[in-house]
Amino acid sequence: VHPSRHYFAIGEKGHIPNIVIYEYPSLKPYRILKAGTERSYAYLDFK
């Protein structure tokens, strides 16, 4: 969850997974980050 509480991120798993950032509370996808890893994400953090 972003510190502003307006976004949250989900890391997929599988072959070349994406990170999807959603707007809150609408739950609309805000950004899709592609090709960051080969298998899965263990940890996500907003900086």
N, C-alpha and C positions, 0 to 999 in steps of 0.2 A: 504494500500500500504506500502510495506517495505521501510525503508529509502533509501536503495540502488536503489530502483525503478526496481528491477529485479524480484520481486514477489508481488502477491496480494492474498488476502484470501477472500473466500466466505463462509458464515455460512448458512447452510440449515435450513429449519424448517420442522417439522413433527415428527413422532415417532423416537426417538433416532437419531437426525440429525448429519451429519458429518460437519467438516470444511475442505474445499478443498483449498490447496495452489497451485497456478498456477505460472509457469514461465512466464515472460514477456520479449520480445514480442511474443514468440512462442505460448503461451497459452496452453502449455502442462501441465497436472497435475504433480506437484512436490511431494506433500505429501497429504495423506488423514488422518485426525485425527478423530478417532472414539470413540464413547461412552463417550462424555464429558458432555452431558446433556440429559434431557428427552424429551424436546419439541422444543425449538428454541434458537437461539443466538441473543442477542440484540446489542452486541458491540464486535468488534474484534480489537486487537492492537498487533503490533509486539514489543517485548521488548528484 
